[in-house]
């Protein structure tokens, strides 16, 4: 909890194509601190994701310190858990304390597909009837 009693939500991003990488850059460059990026799922190796985050062909070089620590991403001293799983039901969102998943893969666009992230431990508590449509 923040001092103003606003709940900080743990965010997970699945997919590190153009949209996923831009979300990661935005979340870690923003001062909006109600969301905390805690996990990334990508089919690409962590080394590839680190390189593509740093050097974007459209948006240029990101002024961030990016490295890999124990198979996870370390961006500006901020550790983000990294997994490589094609099936959303096998992503350990619950273990990573992820409340909300942003699926940037483009594959799981309907209620049935997004429910797989909730089955893997992402919370839909307090999100209302649209929780599975994130």
PADOZA-878013 format. One line per 5 residues: number of its first residue (from 1); their letters; for each residue x, y, z of C-alpha. Coordinates in steps of 0.5 Angstrom, whole numbers, padded with zeros to 4 digits. Layout:
REM PADOZA-878013
NUM = A = X:Y:Z; ...
***
This chain:
REM PADOZA-878013
1 = XXXXX = 0000:0000:0000; 0002:0007:-0001; 0002:0012:0004; -0005:0015:0001; -0008:0008:0001
6 = XXXXX = -0008:0007:-0006; -0007:0000:-0008; -0001:-0002:-0012; -0002:-0007:-0017; 0003:-0012:-0019
11 = XXXXX = 0003:-0012:-0027; 0005:-0018:-0031; 0006:-0017:-0039; 0006:-0023:-0043; 0009:-0022:-0050
16 = XXXXX = 0015:-0018:-0052; 0014:-0016:-0059; 0013:-0008:-0061; 0007:-0007:-0056; 0010:-0011:-0050
21 = XXXXX = 0016:-0008:-0051; 0013:-0001:-0051; 0009:-0002:-0045; 0015:-0004:-0041; 0019:0002:-0043
26 = XXXXX = 0013:0006:-0041; 0012:0003:-0035; 0019:0004:-0032; 0020:0011:-0035; 0013:0013:-0032
31 = XXXXX = 0012:0017:-0025; 0005:0014:-0024; 0007:0009:-0019; 0000:0005:-0018; 0003:0000:-0022
36 = XXXXX = 0009:-0004:-0021; 0012:-0009:-0027; 0013:-0015:-0023; 0013:-0020:-0029; 0015:-0021:-0036
41 = XXXXX = 0013:-0028:-0040; 0016:-0028:-0047; 0018:-0034:-0052; 0024:-0030:-0054; 0031:-0031:-0049
46 = XXXXX = 0032:-0026:-0044; 0038:-0023:-0047; 0034:-0022:-0054; 0029:-0018:-0050; 0034:-0014:-0046
51 = XXXXX = 0037:-0012:-0053; 0031:-0010:-0056; 0029:-0006:-0050; 0035:-0002:-0050; 0036:-0001:-0058
56 = XXXXX = 0029:0000:-0061; 0029:0001:-0069; 0023:0006:-0069; 0024:0009:-0062; 0031:0009:-0061
61 = XXXXX = 0036:0008:-0056; 0033:0007:-0049; 0037:0011:-0044; 0036:0006:-0038; 0041:0001:-0035
66 = XXXXX = 0039:-0006:-0037; 0042:-0012:-0035; 0041:-0020:-0034; 0041:-0022:-0027; 0040:-0030:-0025
71 = XXXXX = 0035:-0030:-0032; 0031:-0024:-0030; 0031:-0017:-0033; 0035:-0012:-0028; 0032:-0005:-0031
76 = XXXXX = 0035:0001:-0027; 0036:-0003:-0021; 0029:-0006:-0021; 0029:-0013:-0022; 0023:-0016:-0026
81 = XXXXX = 0022:-0024:-0026; 0022:-0027:-0033; 0019:-0033:-0036; 0019:-0037:-0042; 0012:-0040:-0043
86 = XXXXX = 0007:-0041:-0049; 0001:-0043:-0045; -0002:-0038:-0041; -0004:-0043:-0036; 0003:-0045:-0034
91 = XXXXX = 0006:-0038:-0033; 0007:-0037:-0025; 0003:-0031:-0024; 0001:-0032:-0017; 0008:-0034:-0015
96 = XXXXX = 0010:-0027:-0018; 0005:-0023:-0014; 0001:-0021:-0021; -0005:-0018:-0020; -0007:-0016:-0027
101 = XXXXX = -0004:-0019:-0034; -0003:-0015:-0040; -0003:-0020:-0046; 0001:-0017:-0051; 0002:-0023:-0055
106 = XXXXX = -0005:-0022:-0060; -0007:-0029:-0059; -0011:-0029:-0053; -0016:-0024:-0055; -0023:-0027:-0052
111 = XXXXX = -0026:-0029:-0045; -0024:-0036:-0046; -0016:-0034:-0048; -0015:-0029:-0042; -0019:-0033:-0037
116 = XXXXX = -0012:-0038:-0038; -0008:-0032:-0034; -0013:-0032:-0029; -0013:-0040:-0028; -0005:-0039:-0027
121 = XXXXX = -0006:-0034:-0021; -0007:-0027:-0024; -0012:-0024:-0020; -0019:-0022:-0022; -0021:-0019:-0015
126 = XXXXX = -0024:-0012:-0015; -0024:-0012:-0022; -0031:-0013:-0024; -0034:-0016:-0030; -0029:-0014:-0035
131 = XXXX = -0023:-0017:-0031; -0022:-0023:-0036; -0022:-0018:-0042; -0015:-0014:-0040
***
